Amino acid sequence: MGMKRPALAKEIAAILVLKLALIITFKLVFFSDPVDVNQGATAIDNQFLNASPSASKESDNDR
């Protein structure tokens, strides 16, 4: 056992601090803004509601 206990405790504490910093960084970069679910549904509804019926009939005839 070449490593003394206080050095091992310092190493473990340093690793835990680095992991915590990495987790916080990932959270801020990838999960910073919540997504508005209603906004996406509204855009999809507008796309389908504004589509002309003749366009859907043309795609059915292509099959």
CHARMM internal coordinates of N, CA and C (Angstrom, degrees):
IC EDIT
DIST 1 N 1 CA 1.4566
DIST 1 CA 1 C 1.5243
ANGL 1 N 1 CA 1 C 108.29
DIST 1 C 2 N 1.3323
ANGL 1 CA 1 C 2 N 115.21
DIHE 1 N 1 CA 1 C 2 N 87.80
DIST 2 N 2 CA 1.4449
ANGL 1 C 2 N 2 CA 120.00
DIHE 1 CA 1 C 2 N 2 CA -176.38
DIST 2 CA 2 C 1.5234
ANGL 2 N 2 CA 2 C 113.21
DIHE 1 C 2 N 2 CA 2 C -76.99
DIST 2 C 3 N 1.3230
ANGL 2 CA 2 C 3 N 118.17
DIHE 2 N 2 CA 2 C 3 N -21.88
DIST 3 N 3 CA 1.4477
ANGL 2 C 3 N 3 CA 120.84
DIHE 2 CA 2 C 3 N 3 CA -176.01
DIST 3 CA 3 C 1.5217
ANGL 3 N 3 CA 3 C 110.17
DIHE 2 C 3 N 3 CA 3 C -94.78
DIST 3 C 4 N 1.3194
ANGL 3 CA 3 C 4 N 116.71
DIHE 3 N 3 CA 3 C 4 N 135.20
DIST 4 N 4 CA 1.4670
ANGL 3 C 4 N 4 CA 120.66
DIHE 3 CA 3 C 4 N 4 CA 178.35
DIST 4 CA 4 C 1.5255
ANGL 4 N 4 CA 4 C 109.28
DIHE 3 C 4 N 4 CA 4 C -80.58
DIST 4 C 5 N 1.2868
ANGL 4 CA 4 C 5 N 116.20
DIHE 4 N 4 CA 4 C 5 N 156.58
DIST 5 N 5 CA 1.4557
ANGL 4 C 5 N 5 CA 121.50
DIHE 4 CA 4 C 5 N 5 CA -177.04
DIST 5 CA 5 C 1.5351
ANGL 5 N 5 CA 5 C 112.99
DIHE 4 C 5 N 5 CA 5 C -59.87
DIST 5 C 6 N 1.3383
ANGL 5 CA 5 C 6 N 121.04
DIHE 5 N 5 CA 5 C 6 N -45.45
DIST 6 N 6 CA 1.4745
ANGL 5 C 6 N 6 CA 118.95
DIHE 5 CA 5 C 6 N 6 CA 179.11
DIST 6 CA 6 C 1.5336
ANGL 6 N 6 CA 6 C 112.68
DIHE 5 C 6 N 6 CA 6 C -61.93
DIST 6 C 7 N 1.3253
ANGL 6 CA 6 C 7 N 117.96
DIHE 6 N 6 CA 6 C 7 N -35.14
DIST 7 N 7 CA 1.4616
ANGL 6 C 7 N 7 CA 120.01
DIHE 6 CA 6 C 7 N 7 CA 178.48
DIST 7 CA 7 C 1.5308
ANGL 7 N 7 CA 7 C 110.15
DIHE 6 C 7 N 7 CA 7 C -68.08
DIST 7 C 8 N 1.3258
ANGL 7 CA 7 C 8 N 117.04
DIHE 7 N 7 CA 7 C 8 N -38.65
DIST 8 N 8 CA 1.4578
ANGL 7 C 8 N 8 CA 121.25
DIHE 7 CA 7 C 8 N 8 CA 178.22
DIST 8 CA 8 C 1.5299
ANGL 8 N 8 CA 8 C 110.21
DIHE 7 C 8 N 8 CA 8 C -64.94
DIST 8 C 9 N 1.3189
ANGL 8 CA 8 C 9 N 117.01
DIHE 8 N 8 CA 8 C 9 N -41.71
DIST 9 N 9 CA 1.4675
ANGL 8 C 9 N 9 CA 120.94
DIHE 8 CA 8 C 9 N 9 CA 179.04
DIST 9 CA 9 C 1.5276
ANGL 9 N 9 CA 9 C 110.61
DIHE 8 C 9 N 9 CA 9 C -64.19
DIST 9 C 10 N 1.3269
ANGL 9 CA 9 C 10 N 117.05
DIHE 9 N 9 CA 9 C 10 N -39.51
DIST 10 N 10 CA 1.4649
ANGL 9 C 10 N 10 CA 120.33
DIHE 9 CA 9 C 10 N 10 CA 178.57
DIST 10 CA 10 C 1.5244
ANGL 10 N 10 CA 10 C 110.69
DIHE 9 C 10 N 10 CA 10 C -66.26
DIST 10 C 11 N 1.3268
ANGL 10 CA 10 C 11 N 116.98
DIHE 10 N 10 CA 10 C 11 N -39.75
DIST 11 N 11 CA 1.4548
ANGL 10 C 11 N 11 CA 120.77
DIHE 10 CA 10 C 11 N 11 CA 179.58
DIST 11 CA 11 C 1.5275
ANGL 11 N 11 CA 11 C 110.90
DIHE 10 C 11 N 11 CA 11 C -65.62
DIST 11 C 12 N 1.3178
ANGL 11 CA 11 C 12 N 116.75
DIHE 11 N 11 CA 11 C 12 N -43.43
DIST 12 N 12 CA 1.4702
ANGL 11 C 12 N 12 CA 120.63
DIHE 11 CA 11 C 12 N 12 CA 178.69
DIST 12 CA 12 C 1.5239
ANGL 12 N 12 CA 12 C 110.27
DIHE 11 C 12 N 12 CA 12 C -64.23
DIST 12 C 13 N 1.3241
ANGL 12 CA 12 C 13 N 117.47
DIHE 12 N 12 CA 12 C 13 N -42.33
DIST 13 N 13 CA 1.4648
ANGL 12 C 13 N 13 CA 121.00
DIHE 12 CA 12 C 13 N 13 CA 178.85
DIST 13 CA 13 C 1.5246
ANGL 13 N 13 CA 13 C 110.89
DIHE 12 C 13 N 13 CA 13 C -63.57
DIST 13 C 14 N 1.3238
ANGL 13 CA 13 C 14 N 117.57
DIHE 13 N 13 CA 13 C 14 N -40.36
DIST 14 N 14 CA 1.4632
ANGL 13 C 14 N 14 CA 121.18
DIHE 13 CA 13 C 14 N 14 CA 179.05
DIST 14 CA 14 C 1.5275
ANGL 14 N 14 CA 14 C 110.80
DIHE 13 C 14 N 14 CA 14 C -64.76
DIST 14 C 15 N 1.3171
ANGL 14 CA 14 C 15 N 117.16
DIHE 14 N 14 CA 14 C 15 N -41.58
DIST 15 N 15 CA 1.4642
ANGL 14 C 15 N 15 CA 121.02
DIHE 14 CA 14 C 15 N 15 CA 178.88
DIST 15 CA 15 C 1.5266
ANGL 15 N 15 CA 15 C 110.36
DIHE 14 C 15 N 15 CA 15 C -64.81
DIST 15 C 16 N 1.3191
ANGL 15 CA 15 C 16 N 117.43
DIHE 15 N 15 CA 15 C 16 N -41.98
DIST 16 N 16 CA 1.4634
ANGL 15 C 16 N 16 CA 120.56
DIHE 15 CA 15 C 16 N 16 CA 178.64
DIST 16 CA 16 C 1.5276
ANGL 16 N 16 CA 16 C 111.73
DIHE 15 C 16 N 16 CA 16 C -63.82
DIST 16 C 17 N 1.3242
ANGL 16 CA 16 C 17 N 117.19
DIHE 16 N 16 CA 16 C 17 N -39.80
DIST 17 N 17 CA 1.4651
ANGL 16 C 17 N 17 CA 120.81
DIHE 16 CA 16 C 17 N 17 CA 178.08
DIST 17 CA 17 C 1.5302
ANGL 17 N 17 CA 17 C 110.26
DIHE 16 C 17 N 17 CA 17 C -64.75
DIST 17 C 18 N 1.3312
ANGL 17 CA 17 C 18 N 117.29
DIHE 17 N 17 CA 17 C 18 N -42.38
DIST 18 N 18 CA 1.4598
ANGL 17 C 18 N 18 CA 120.69
DIHE 17 CA 17 C 18 N 18 CA 178.57
DIST 18 CA 18 C 1.5293
ANGL 18 N 18 CA 18 C 111.19
DIHE 17 C 18 N 18 CA 18 C -63.97
DIST 18 C 19 N 1.3206
ANGL 18 CA 18 C 19 N 117.58
DIHE 18 N 18 CA 18 C 19 N -41.69
DIST 19 N 19 CA 1.4663
ANGL 18 C 19 N 19 CA 120.69
DIHE 18 CA 18 C 19 N 19 CA 178.48
DIST 19 CA 19 C 1.5244
ANGL 19 N 19 CA 19 C 110.83
DIHE 18 C 19 N 19 CA 19 C -64.28
DIST 19 C 20 N 1.3181
ANGL 19 CA 19 C 20 N 117.20
DIHE 19 N 19 CA 19 C 20 N -41.42
DIST 20 N 20 CA 1.4574
ANGL 19 C 20 N 20 CA 120.79
DIHE 19 CA 19 C 20 N 20 CA 178.57
DIST 20 CA 20 C 1.5251
ANGL 20 N 20 CA 20 C 110.58
DIHE 19 C 20 N 20 CA 20 C -63.47
DIST 20 C 21 N 1.3329
ANGL 20 CA 20 C 21 N 117.17
DIHE 20 N 20 CA 20 C 21 N -42.11
DIST 21 N 21 CA 1.4664
ANGL 20 C 21 N 21 CA 120.82
DIHE 20 CA 20 C 21 N 21 CA 177.72
DIST 21 CA 21 C 1.5240
ANGL 21 N 21 CA 21 C 110.72
DIHE 20 C 21 N 21 CA 21 C -63.01
DIST 21 C 22 N 1.3211
ANGL 21 CA 21 C 22 N 117.31
DIHE 21 N 21 CA 21 C 22 N -39.72
DIST 22 N 22 CA 1.4592
ANGL 21 C 22 N 22 CA 121.26
DIHE 21 CA 21 C 22 N 22 CA 178.97
DIST 22 CA 22 C 1.5282
ANGL 22 N 22 CA 22 C 111.38
DIHE 21 C 22 N 22 CA 22 C -65.92
DIST 22 C 23 N 1.3105
ANGL 22 CA 22 C 23 N 117.25
DIHE 22 N 22 CA 22 C 23 N -42.38
DIST 23 N 23 CA 1.4695
ANGL 22 C 23 N 23 CA 121.21
DIHE 22 CA 22 C 23 N 23 CA 178.65
DIST 23 CA 23 C 1.5276
ANGL 23 N 23 CA 23 C 110.55
DIHE 22 C 23 N 23 CA 23 C -63.99
DIST 23 C 24 N 1.3248
ANGL 23 CA 23 C 24 N 117.72
DIHE 23 N 23 CA 23 C 24 N -42.68
DIST 24 N 24 CA 1.4629
ANGL 23 C 24 N 24 CA 121.06
DIHE 23 CA 23 C 24 N 24 CA 178.93
DIST 24 CA 24 C 1.5281
ANGL 24 N 24 CA 24 C 110.37
DIHE 23 C 24 N 24 CA 24 C -64.59
DIST 24 C 25 N 1.3324
ANGL 24 CA 24 C 25 N 116.69
DIHE 24 N 24 CA 24 C 25 N -40.59
DIST 25 N 25 CA 1.4651
ANGL 24 C 25 N 25 CA 120.41
DIHE 24 CA 24 C 25 N 25 CA 178.03
DIST 25 CA 25 C 1.5200
ANGL 25 N 25 CA 25 C 110.94
DIHE 24 C 25 N 25 CA 25 C -61.53
DIST 25 C 26 N 1.3245
ANGL 25 CA 25 C 26 N 117.78
DIHE 25 N 25 CA 25 C 26 N -46.26
DIST 26 N 26 CA 1.4675
ANGL 25 C 26 N 26 CA 120.96
DIHE 25 CA 25 C 26 N 26 CA 178.11
DIST 26 CA 26 C 1.5235
ANGL 26 N 26 CA 26 C 110.94
DIHE 25 C 26 N 26 CA 26 C -60.94
DIST 26 C 27 N 1.3207
ANGL 26 CA 26 C 27 N 116.84
DIHE 26 N 26 CA 26 C 27 N -41.24
DIST 27 N 27 CA 1.4642
ANGL 26 C 27 N 27 CA 120.28
DIHE 26 CA 26 C 27 N 27 CA -179.85
DIST 27 CA 27 C 1.5184
ANGL 27 N 27 CA 27 C 110.53
DIHE 26 C 27 N 27 CA 27 C -62.50
DIST 27 C 28 N 1.3188
ANGL 27 CA 27 C 28 N 117.51
DIHE 27 N 27 CA 27 C 28 N -45.11
DIST 28 N 28 CA 1.4582
ANGL 27 C 28 N 28 CA 120.34
DIHE 27 CA 27 C 28 N 28 CA -178.50
DIST 28 CA 28 C 1.5227
ANGL 28 N 28 CA 28 C 112.52
DIHE 27 C 28 N 28 CA 28 C -68.93
DIST 28 C 29 N 1.3206
ANGL 28 CA 28 C 29 N 117.18
DIHE 28 N 28 CA 28 C 29 N -35.39
DIST 29 N 29 CA 1.4631
ANGL 28 C 29 N 29 CA 120.33
DIHE 28 CA 28 C 29 N 29 CA -177.20
DIST 29 CA 29 C 1.5228
ANGL 29 N 29 CA 29 C 111.38
DIHE 28 C 29 N 29 CA 29 C -77.12
DIST 29 C 30 N 1.3209
ANGL 29 CA 29 C 30 N 118.32
DIHE 29 N 29 CA 29 C 30 N -46.49
DIST 30 N 30 CA 1.4510
ANGL 29 C 30 N 30 CA 121.15
DIHE 29 CA 29 C 30 N 30 CA -171.02
DIST 30 CA 30 C 1.5291
ANGL 30 N 30 CA 30 C 114.30
DIHE 29 C 30 N 30 CA 30 C -98.21
DIST 30 C 31 N 1.3180
ANGL 30 CA 30 C 31 N 118.88
DIHE 30 N 30 CA 30 C 31 N -23.12
DIST 31 N 31 CA 1.4580
ANGL 30 C 31 N 31 CA 121.12
DIHE 30 CA 30 C 31 N 31 CA -173.85
DIST 31 CA 31 C 1.5188
ANGL 31 N 31 CA 31 C 112.10
DIHE 30 C 31 N 31 CA 31 C -124.71
DIST 31 C 32 N 1.3298
ANGL 31 CA 31 C 32 N 118.20
DIHE 31 N 31 CA 31 C 32 N 32.02
DIST 32 N 32 CA 1.4541
ANGL 31 C 32 N 32 CA 119.94
DIHE 31 CA 31 C 32 N 32 CA -173.95
DIST 32 CA 32 C 1.5281
ANGL 32 N 32 CA 32 C 112.69
DIHE 31 C 32 N 32 CA 32 C -76.96
DIST 32 C 33 N 1.3314
ANGL 32 CA 32 C 33 N 118.58
DIHE 32 N 32 CA 32 C 33 N -40.15
DIST 33 N 33 CA 1.4530
ANGL 32 C 33 N 33 CA 120.89
DIHE 32 CA 32 C 33 N 33 CA -175.73
DIST 33 CA 33 C 1.5191
ANGL 33 N 33 CA 33 C 110.96
DIHE 32 C 33 N 33 CA 33 C -109.56
DIST 33 C 34 N 1.3373
ANGL 33 CA 33 C 34 N 117.21
DIHE 33 N 33 CA 33 C 34 N 124.56
DIST 34 N 34 CA 1.4681
ANGL 33 C 34 N 34 CA 118.39
DIHE 33 CA 33 C 34 N 34 CA 176.40
DIST 34 CA 34 C 1.5189
ANGL 34 N 34 CA 34 C 110.19
DIHE 33 C 34 N 34 CA 34 C -70.66
DIST 34 C 35 N 1.3026
ANGL 34 CA 34 C 35 N 115.86
DIHE 34 N 34 CA 34 C 35 N 148.27
DIST 35 N 35 CA 1.4571
ANGL 34 C 35 N 35 CA 122.10
DIHE 34 CA 34 C 35 N 35 CA -178.57
DIST 35 CA 35 C 1.5229
ANGL 35 N 35 CA 35 C 108.93
DIHE 34 C 35 N 35 CA 35 C -92.03
DIST 35 C 36 N 1.3234
ANGL 35 CA 35 C 36 N 116.10
DIHE 35 N 35 CA 35 C 36 N 132.30
DIST 36 N 36 CA 1.4549
ANGL 35 C 36 N 36 CA 121.17
DIHE 35 CA 35 C 36 N 36 CA 177.02
DIST 36 CA 36 C 1.5187
ANGL 36 N 36 CA 36 C 108.12
DIHE 35 C 36 N 36 CA 36 C -83.69
DIST 36 C 37 N 1.3168
ANGL 36 CA 36 C 37 N 116.81
DIHE 36 N 36 CA 36 C 37 N 108.70
DIST 37 N 37 CA 1.4659
ANGL 36 C 37 N 37 CA 121.92
DIHE 36 CA 36 C 37 N 37 CA -176.21
DIST 37 CA 37 C 1.5199
ANGL 37 N 37 CA 37 C 110.63
DIHE 36 C 37 N 37 CA 37 C -65.97
DIST 37 C 38 N 1.3173
ANGL 37 CA 37 C 38 N 117.95
DIHE 37 N 37 CA 37 C 38 N -35.97
DIST 38 N 38 CA 1.4650
ANGL 37 C 38 N 38 CA 121.16
DIHE 37 CA 37 C 38 N 38 CA -178.02
DIST 38 CA 38 C 1.5209
ANGL 38 N 38 CA 38 C 111.98
DIHE 37 C 38 N 38 CA 38 C -66.65
DIST 38 C 39 N 1.3113
ANGL 38 CA 38 C 39 N 117.38
DIHE 38 N 38 CA 38 C 39 N -32.56
DIST 39 N 39 CA 1.4582
ANGL 38 C 39 N 39 CA 120.53
DIHE 38 CA 38 C 39 N 39 CA -179.14
DIST 39 CA 39 C 1.5277
ANGL 39 N 39 CA 39 C 110.76
DIHE 38 C 39 N 39 CA 39 C -64.78
DIST 39 C 40 N 1.3168
ANGL 39 CA 39 C 40 N 117.98
DIHE 39 N 39 CA 39 C 40 N -42.63
DIST 40 N 40 CA 1.4522
ANGL 39 C 40 N 40 CA 121.28
DIHE 39 CA 39 C 40 N 40 CA 178.54
DIST 40 CA 40 C 1.5171
ANGL 40 N 40 CA 40 C 111.80
DIHE 39 C 40 N 40 CA 40 C -66.09
DIST 40 C 41 N 1.3104
ANGL 40 CA 40 C 41 N 117.30
DIHE 40 N 40 CA 40 C 41 N -40.25
DIST 41 N 41 CA 1.4651
ANGL 40 C 41 N 41 CA 121.20
DIHE 40 CA 40 C 41 N 41 CA 179.46
DIST 41 CA 41 C 1.5146
ANGL 41 N 41 CA 41 C 110.42
DIHE 40 C 41 N 41 CA 41 C -66.45
DIST 41 C 42 N 1.3074
ANGL 41 CA 41 C 42 N 117.63
DIHE 41 N 41 CA 41 C 42 N -36.67
DIST 42 N 42 CA 1.4603
ANGL 41 C 42 N 42 CA 120.89
DIHE 41 CA 41 C 42 N 42 CA 179.54
DIST 42 CA 42 C 1.5245
ANGL 42 N 42 CA 42 C 110.65
DIHE 41 C 42 N 42 CA 42 C -65.78
DIST 42 C 43 N 1.3113
ANGL 42 CA 42 C 43 N 117.37
DIHE 42 N 42 CA 42 C 43 N -41.82
DIST 43 N 43 CA 1.4639
ANGL 42 C 43 N 43 CA 120.64
DIHE 42 CA 42 C 43 N 43 CA 179.34
DIST 43 CA 43 C 1.5281
ANGL 43 N 43 CA 43 C 110.65
DIHE 42 C 43 N 43 CA 43 C -64.01
DIST 43 C 44 N 1.3051
ANGL 43 CA 43 C 44 N 116.95
DIHE 43 N 43 CA 43 C 44 N -39.90
DIST 44 N 44 CA 1.4652
ANGL 43 C 44 N 44 CA 120.83
DIHE 43 CA 43 C 44 N 44 CA 178.89
DIST 44 CA 44 C 1.5196
ANGL 44 N 44 CA 44 C 110.05
DIHE 43 C 44 N 44 CA 44 C -68.06
DIST 44 C 45 N 1.3245
ANGL 44 CA 44 C 45 N 117.24
DIHE 44 N 44 CA 44 C 45 N -43.29
DIST 45 N 45 CA 1.4621
ANGL 44 C 45 N 45 CA 120.54
DIHE 44 CA 44 C 45 N 45 CA 177.99
DIST 45 CA 45 C 1.5237
ANGL 45 N 45 CA 45 C 110.94
DIHE 44 C 45 N 45 CA 45 C -60.28
DIST 45 C 46 N 1.3143
ANGL 45 CA 45 C 46 N 117.38
DIHE 45 N 45 CA 45 C 46 N -43.39
DIST 46 N 46 CA 1.4659
ANGL 45 C 46 N 46 CA 120.58
DIHE 45 CA 45 C 46 N 46 CA 179.28
DIST 46 CA 46 C 1.5243
ANGL 46 N 46 CA 46 C 110.96
DIHE 45 C 46 N 46 CA 46 C -62.65
DIST 46 C 47 N 1.2909
ANGL 46 CA 46 C 47 N 117.05
DIHE 46 N 46 CA 46 C 47 N -39.46
DIST 47 N 47 CA 1.4619
ANGL 46 C 47 N 47 CA 120.47
DIHE 46 CA 46 C 47 N 47 CA -179.47
DIST 47 CA 47 C 1.5284
ANGL 47 N 47 CA 47 C 110.60
DIHE 46 C 47 N 47 CA 47 C -63.17
DIST 47 C 48 N 1.3277
ANGL 47 CA 47 C 48 N 116.82
DIHE 47 N 47 CA 47 C 48 N -45.42
DIST 48 N 48 CA 1.4667
ANGL 47 C 48 N 48 CA 119.90
DIHE 47 CA 47 C 48 N 48 CA -178.03
DIST 48 CA 48 C 1.5213
ANGL 48 N 48 CA 48 C 112.25
DIHE 47 C 48 N 48 CA 48 C -75.75
DIST 48 C 49 N 1.3211
ANGL 48 CA 48 C 49 N 117.93
DIHE 48 N 48 CA 48 C 49 N -36.08
DIST 49 N 49 CA 1.4608
ANGL 48 C 49 N 49 CA 120.44
DIHE 48 CA 48 C 49 N 49 CA -178.36
DIST 49 CA 49 C 1.5227
ANGL 49 N 49 CA 49 C 111.67
DIHE 48 C 49 N 49 CA 49 C -73.38
DIST 49 C 50 N 1.3233
ANGL 49 CA 49 C 50 N 118.15
DIHE 49 N 49 CA 49 C 50 N -29.15
DIST 50 N 50 CA 1.4574
ANGL 49 C 50 N 50 CA 121.15
DIHE 49 CA 49 C 50 N 50 CA -179.44
DIST 50 CA 50 C 1.5237
ANGL 50 N 50 CA 50 C 112.46
DIHE 49 C 50 N 50 CA 50 C -88.42
DIST 50 C 51 N 1.3134
ANGL 50 CA 50 C 51 N 118.04
DIHE 50 N 50 CA 50 C 51 N -5.65
DIST 51 N 51 CA 1.4635
ANGL 50 C 51 N 51 CA 120.73
DIHE 50 CA 50 C 51 N 51 CA 179.19
DIST 51 CA 51 C 1.5190
ANGL 51 N 51 CA 51 C 109.09
DIHE 50 C 51 N 51 CA 51 C -70.97
DIST 51 C 52 N 1.3084
ANGL 51 CA 51 C 52 N 116.21
DIHE 51 N 51 CA 51 C 52 N 138.53
DIST 52 N 52 CA 1.4629
ANGL 51 C 52 N 52 CA 119.62
DIHE 51 CA 51 C 52 N 52 CA -179.41
DIST 52 CA 52 C 1.5327
ANGL 52 N 52 CA 52 C 109.08
DIHE 51 C 52 N 52 CA 52 C -79.28
DIST 52 C 53 N 1.3305
ANGL 52 CA 52 C 53 N 117.75
DIHE 52 N 52 CA 52 C 53 N 146.10
DIST 53 N 53 CA 1.4698
ANGL 52 C 53 N 53 CA 120.66
DIHE 52 CA 52 C 53 N 53 CA 179.34
DIST 53 CA 53 C 1.5196
ANGL 53 N 53 CA 53 C 112.18
DIHE 52 C 53 N 53 CA 53 C -63.74
DIST 53 C 54 N 1.3406
ANGL 53 CA 53 C 54 N 118.09
DIHE 53 N 53 CA 53 C 54 N -29.48
DIST 54 N 54 CA 1.4576
ANGL 53 C 54 N 54 CA 119.99
DIHE 53 CA 53 C 54 N 54 CA -178.81
DIST 54 CA 54 C 1.5338
ANGL 54 N 54 CA 54 C 110.88
DIHE 53 C 54 N 54 CA 54 C -67.84
DIST 54 C 55 N 1.3153
ANGL 54 CA 54 C 55 N 116.95
DIHE 54 N 54 CA 54 C 55 N -29.79
DIST 55 N 55 CA 1.4592
ANGL 54 C 55 N 55 CA 119.53
DIHE 54 CA 54 C 55 N 55 CA 179.31
DIST 55 CA 55 C 1.5226
ANGL 55 N 55 CA 55 C 110.32
DIHE 54 C 55 N 55 CA 55 C -66.35
DIST 55 C 56 N 1.3261
ANGL 55 CA 55 C 56 N 117.35
DIHE 55 N 55 CA 55 C 56 N -38.43
DIST 56 N 56 CA 1.4606
ANGL 55 C 56 N 56 CA 119.08
DIHE 55 CA 55 C 56 N 56 CA 179.37
DIST 56 CA 56 C 1.5291
ANGL 56 N 56 CA 56 C 110.90
DIHE 55 C 56 N 56 CA 56 C -71.86
DIST 56 C 57 N 1.3387
ANGL 56 CA 56 C 57 N 117.61
DIHE 56 N 56 CA 56 C 57 N -32.39
DIST 57 N 57 CA 1.4642
ANGL 56 C 57 N 57 CA 120.31
DIHE 56 CA 56 C 57 N 57 CA 177.86
DIST 57 CA 57 C 1.5238
ANGL 57 N 57 CA 57 C 111.13
DIHE 56 C 57 N 57 CA 57 C -69.01
DIST 57 C 58 N 1.3304
ANGL 57 CA 57 C 58 N 116.52
DIHE 57 N 57 CA 57 C 58 N -36.19
DIST 58 N 58 CA 1.4623
ANGL 57 C 58 N 58 CA 120.12
DIHE 57 CA 57 C 58 N 58 CA 178.23
DIST 58 CA 58 C 1.5142
ANGL 58 N 58 CA 58 C 111.33
DIHE 57 C 58 N 58 CA 58 C -64.67
DIST 58 C 59 N 1.3245
ANGL 58 CA 58 C 59 N 116.45
DIHE 58 N 58 CA 58 C 59 N -39.77
DIST 59 N 59 CA 1.4582
ANGL 58 C 59 N 59 CA 118.97
DIHE 58 CA 58 C 59 N 59 CA -179.78
DIST 59 CA 59 C 1.5295
ANGL 59 N 59 CA 59 C 110.86
DIHE 58 C 59 N 59 CA 59 C -70.13
DIST 59 C 60 N 1.3487
ANGL 59 CA 59 C 60 N 117.79
DIHE 59 N 59 CA 59 C 60 N -29.17
DIST 60 N 60 CA 1.4621
ANGL 59 C 60 N 60 CA 120.41
DIHE 59 CA 59 C 60 N 60 CA 176.81
DIST 60 CA 60 C 1.5282
ANGL 60 N 60 CA 60 C 110.92
DIHE 59 C 60 N 60 CA 60 C -70.00
DIST 60 C 61 N 1.3233
ANGL 60 CA 60 C 61 N 117.14
DIHE 60 N 60 CA 60 C 61 N -34.29
DIST 61 N 61 CA 1.4587
ANGL 60 C 61 N 61 CA 120.89
DIHE 60 CA 60 C 61 N 61 CA -179.08
DIST 61 CA 61 C 1.5227
ANGL 61 N 61 CA 61 C 112.23
DIHE 60 C 61 N 61 CA 61 C -73.45
DIST 61 C 62 N 1.3099
ANGL 61 CA 61 C 62 N 117.78
DIHE 61 N 61 CA 61 C 62 N -23.16
DIST 62 N 62 CA 1.4672
ANGL 61 C 62 N 62 CA 121.87
DIHE 61 CA 61 C 62 N 62 CA -178.71
DIST 62 CA 62 C 1.5196
ANGL 62 N 62 CA 62 C 112.05
DIHE 61 C 62 N 62 CA 62 C -72.01
DIST 62 C 63 N 1.2993
ANGL 62 CA 62 C 63 N 118.03
DIHE 62 N 62 CA 62 C 63 N -17.34
DIST 63 N 63 CA 1.4646
ANGL 62 C 63 N 63 CA 120.52
DIHE 62 CA 62 C 63 N 63 CA -176.03
DIST 63 CA 63 C 1.4491
ANGL 63 N 63 CA 63 C 111.99
DIHE 62 C 63 N 63 CA 63 C -73.30
END
COOR INIT
IC SEED 1 N 1 CA 1 C
IC BUILD
